[in-house]
Amino acid sequence: MNIAKIVREAREQTRLTALDFATGIFDDFVELHGDRSFRDDGAVVGGIGWLGDQAVTVVGIQKGKSLQDNLNRNFGQPHPEGYRKALRLMKQAEKFGRPVVTFINTAGAYPGVGAEERGQGEAIARNLFEMSDLKVPIIAIIIGEGGSGGALALAVADRVWMLENSIYAVLSPEGFASILWKDGTRAMEAAELMKITSYELLDMQVVDKVISEVGLSSKELIKQVKEQLQAEVDALGKLPLDQLIEERFQRFRKY
């Protein structure tokens, strides 16, 4: 396994984004904006679309595909208002009985002074708390980077999937190397120790499924994700609510 290659691919600017999946998978997708408190955060996108005959709430962390787009999206690093927007949409989904699908691609939550002043830690913690008991099915998919609590804030789900060339970790390899060895240049050595790749995490039962990317065009990958989502949403929708929430609780308790 070439860990450096996987990390590069997970961070590649040309990877499909949350909006690519949202508009490619869900019919009549309508994006919604704002946290009803401070502002709209471009790093978090969300809305409502149709998966077959099922209305679904979609939430994702959005990276840009150009420098200006990344500046508008804050390089996929959400502010607290982004997490509050996500929670607003998930609670709306609960009210109307819509399943929730999240697409995650972030190096982590934005660590700036303003974000901390507006309650970054509380916003993330609130999402973890509310998602653990949300009374609708939740499926989370890591589509690029899944970094730290910034990713986990959208990943307390009944099913957690990863694209094959994505990564998921408590912090970046560079951060790990800086803490452990005071040397960020040893990031790939750190990545080997951290077990951050999709198949390693599948083996450890941190994630439930790895979606293959080998040899697939963007269109084919979106089609494959859509087919698997349709089957999983149907299966989760048949579970009694008490069982759904208990299994979600036990899934995270085992860590």
C-alpha positions as CSV (number, residue, x, y, z in Angstrom):
1,M,0.0,0.0,0.0
2,N,1.4,3.4,-1.1
3,I,0.2,5.6,1.8
4,A,1.6,8.8,0.3
5,K,-0.3,8.1,-2.9
6,I,-3.6,7.6,-1.0
7,V,-3.1,10.7,1.0
8,R,-2.4,12.7,-2.2
9,E,-5.5,11.3,-3.9
10,A,-7.7,12.0,-0.9
11,R,-6.6,15.7,-1.0
12,E,-6.6,16.0,-4.8
13,Q,-8.4,19.2,-5.8
14,T,-10.1,17.5,-8.7
15,R,-11.9,14.9,-6.6
16,L,-15.7,14.9,-6.7
17,T,-17.1,17.3,-4.1
18,A,-20.1,17.1,-1.8
19,L,-22.1,19.2,-4.3
20,D,-21.1,16.9,-7.2
21,F,-22.5,13.9,-5.3
22,A,-25.6,15.8,-4.1
23,T,-26.6,17.0,-7.6
24,G,-25.5,13.8,-9.3
25,I,-27.3,11.4,-7.0
26,F,-30.4,13.2,-5.8
27,D,-33.1,14.4,-8.2
28,D,-34.4,17.9,-8.0
29,F,-31.8,18.8,-5.4
30,V,-32.5,22.2,-3.8
31,E,-29.7,23.8,-1.7
32,L,-30.7,25.6,1.5
33,H,-28.6,28.2,3.3
34,G,-27.9,29.8,6.7
35,D,-27.9,28.8,10.3
36,R,-30.7,31.3,11.2
37,S,-28.3,32.9,13.7
38,F,-25.2,34.4,12.2
39,R,-24.6,33.7,8.5
40,D,-24.3,31.1,5.7
41,D,-21.0,29.1,5.8
42,G,-19.8,28.2,2.3
43,A,-17.8,25.3,3.7
44,V,-21.0,23.4,4.6
45,V,-23.7,22.8,1.9
46,G,-27.0,21.2,2.4
47,G,-30.5,20.8,1.0
48,I,-33.2,18.4,0.0
49,G,-33.5,16.0,-3.0
50,W,-35.1,12.8,-4.1
51,L,-33.6,9.3,-4.0
52,G,-36.2,7.4,-6.1
53,D,-39.5,8.2,-4.4
54,Q,-37.8,9.0,-1.0
55,A,-37.2,12.6,0.0
56,V,-33.7,12.9,1.6
57,T,-31.8,15.6,3.4
58,V,-28.3,16.0,2.2
59,V,-25.5,17.7,4.1
60,G,-21.8,18.0,3.0
61,I,-18.5,19.7,3.6
62,Q,-17.5,21.4,0.4
63,K,-14.0,22.1,-0.8
64,G,-13.3,24.3,-3.9
65,K,-11.9,23.4,-7.2
66,S,-10.0,26.6,-7.8
67,L,-8.2,29.1,-5.6
68,Q,-11.2,31.5,-5.6
69,D,-13.6,28.7,-4.9
70,N,-11.5,27.5,-2.1
71,L,-11.4,30.9,-0.6
72,N,-15.1,31.1,-0.7
73,R,-15.4,27.7,0.8
74,N,-12.6,28.4,3.4
75,F,-10.8,25.3,2.0
76,G,-13.5,23.0,3.4
77,Q,-12.9,24.1,7.0
78,P,-16.3,24.8,8.5
79,H,-17.0,27.6,11.0
80,P,-19.5,27.0,13.9
81,E,-22.3,28.5,11.8
82,G,-21.7,25.7,9.2
83,Y,-22.2,23.0,11.8
84,R,-25.3,24.8,13.1
85,K,-26.6,25.0,9.5
86,A,-26.0,21.3,9.2
87,L,-27.8,20.6,12.5
88,R,-30.7,22.8,11.5
89,L,-31.2,20.8,8.3
90,M,-30.9,17.5,10.2
91,K,-33.5,18.5,12.8
92,Q,-35.8,19.6,9.9
93,A,-35.2,16.1,8.4
94,E,-36.2,14.6,11.7
95,K,-39.4,16.7,11.9
96,F,-40.5,15.5,8.4
97,G,-39.2,12.0,8.5
98,R,-36.5,12.3,5.9
99,P,-33.3,10.2,6.0
100,V,-30.1,12.1,6.2
101,V,-27.0,11.5,4.0
102,T,-23.8,13.4,4.7
103,F,-20.7,13.7,2.5
104,I,-17.5,14.6,4.3
105,N,-14.3,16.1,3.0
106,T,-12.4,18.3,5.4
107,A,-9.0,18.6,7.0
108,G,-10.8,19.7,10.1
109,A,-12.9,22.5,11.6
110,Y,-11.6,26.0,11.1
111,P,-9.4,26.9,14.1
112,G,-9.4,30.7,13.8
113,V,-10.1,33.1,16.6
114,G,-13.5,34.1,15.3
115,A,-14.6,30.5,15.1
116,E,-13.6,29.9,18.6
117,E,-15.3,33.1,19.8
118,R,-18.5,31.9,18.2
119,G,-18.4,28.5,19.9
120,Q,-16.7,26.1,17.5
121,G,-16.2,23.4,20.2
122,E,-19.8,23.7,21.4
123,A,-21.2,23.5,17.8
124,I,-19.3,20.3,17.1
125,A,-20.3,18.8,20.5
126,R,-23.9,19.7,19.9
127,N,-23.9,17.9,16.5
128,L,-22.5,14.8,18.1
129,F,-25.1,14.8,20.8
130,E,-28.0,15.5,18.5
131,M,-27.0,13.1,15.8
132,S,-26.6,10.2,18.3
133,D,-30.4,10.4,19.0
134,L,-31.7,11.7,15.6
135,K,-34.9,9.8,14.9
136,V,-34.3,9.1,11.2
137,P,-31.7,7.0,9.4
138,I,-28.3,8.6,8.8
139,I,-25.6,7.5,6.3
140,A,-22.2,9.3,6.3
141,I,-19.7,8.9,3.5
142,I,-16.1,10.1,3.6
143,I,-15.3,11.3,0.1
144,G,-11.8,12.7,0.6
145,E,-10.3,13.8,3.9
146,G,-12.1,13.0,7.2
147,G,-10.2,15.1,9.7
148,S,-10.7,15.3,13.4
149,G,-13.9,16.4,15.2
150,G,-14.6,18.6,12.2
151,A,-15.4,15.4,10.2
152,L,-17.0,13.5,13.1
153,A,-19.5,16.3,13.6
154,L,-21.3,14.9,10.4
155,A,-20.4,11.3,10.9
156,V,-22.4,10.0,13.9
157,A,-24.4,7.8,11.6
158,D,-26.0,4.4,11.3
159,R,-23.7,3.6,8.5
160,V,-20.3,5.1,7.8
161,W,-18.8,4.5,4.4
162,M,-15.5,5.6,2.7
163,L,-14.5,6.0,-0.8
164,E,-11.5,3.8,-1.5
165,N,-9.0,6.6,-1.8
166,S,-10.1,8.6,1.2
167,I,-8.6,8.9,4.6
168,Y,-10.2,9.3,8.1
169,A,-8.3,10.2,11.2
170,V,-8.2,12.0,14.5
171,L,-5.9,14.6,13.0
172,S,-3.7,15.1,9.9
173,P,-0.5,13.1,9.5
174,E,1.4,16.4,9.6
175,G,-0.2,17.3,12.9
176,F,0.5,13.8,14.3
177,A,4.2,14.0,13.2
178,S,4.6,17.5,14.7
179,I,3.2,16.3,18.0
180,L,5.0,13.0,18.2
181,W,8.4,13.9,16.7
182,K,8.3,17.7,16.5
183,D,8.9,17.1,12.7
184,G,6.0,17.6,10.3
185,T,8.2,16.3,7.4
186,R,7.6,12.8,8.8
187,A,3.9,13.0,7.9
188,M,3.9,9.9,5.7
189,E,5.7,7.8,8.4
190,A,3.0,9.0,10.8
191,A,0.2,8.1,8.3
192,E,1.5,4.5,8.3
193,L,1.2,4.3,12.1
194,M,-2.2,6.0,12.3
195,K,-4.1,3.5,10.1
196,I,-6.1,6.1,8.2
197,T,-6.9,4.4,4.9
198,S,-10.3,2.9,4.0
199,Y,-9.4,-0.8,4.1
200,E,-7.5,-0.4,7.4
201,L,-10.5,1.3,9.0
202,L,-12.8,-1.4,7.5
203,D,-10.7,-4.1,9.1
204,M,-11.0,-2.3,12.5
205,Q,-14.8,-1.9,12.0
206,V,-14.5,1.9,12.3
207,V,-16.3,2.1,8.9
208,D,-18.9,-0.3,7.5
209,K,-18.1,-0.2,3.8
210,V,-15.5,0.8,1.3
211,I,-16.7,2.0,-2.1
212,S,-14.3,1.1,-4.9
213,E,-12.9,3.8,-7.2
214,V,-10.6,1.7,-9.3
215,G,-11.2,2.2,-13.0
216,L,-14.4,4.2,-12.6
217,S,-15.1,7.5,-14.2
218,S,-16.8,10.3,-12.1
219,K,-20.1,9.4,-13.6
220,E,-19.7,5.7,-12.9
221,L,-18.7,6.4,-9.3
222,I,-21.7,8.6,-8.7
223,K,-23.9,5.9,-10.2
224,Q,-22.4,3.2,-7.9
225,V,-22.8,5.4,-4.8
226,K,-26.4,6.1,-5.7
227,E,-27.3,2.4,-6.2
228,Q,-25.7,1.5,-2.8
229,L,-27.5,4.5,-1.1
230,Q,-30.8,3.4,-2.4
231,A,-30.4,-0.1,-1.1
232,E,-29.2,1.1,2.3
233,V,-31.8,3.8,2.8
234,D,-34.5,1.2,2.0
235,A,-33.0,-1.2,4.5
236,L,-32.6,1.3,7.3
237,G,-36.1,2.6,6.7
238,K,-37.5,-0.8,7.6
239,L,-35.9,-0.9,11.0
240,P,-38.1,0.0,14.1
241,L,-37.1,3.4,15.4
242,D,-36.0,2.1,18.8
243,Q,-33.8,-0.5,17.1
244,L,-32.3,2.0,14.8
245,I,-31.2,4.4,17.6
246,E,-30.0,1.6,19.9
247,E,-27.8,0.1,17.1
248,R,-26.4,3.5,16.4
249,F,-25.6,4.0,20.1
250,Q,-24.0,0.6,20.4
251,R,-22.0,1.2,17.2
252,F,-20.1,4.1,18.8
253,R,-20.0,2.7,22.3
254,K,-17.9,-0.2,21.1
255,Y,-15.0,2.2,20.5
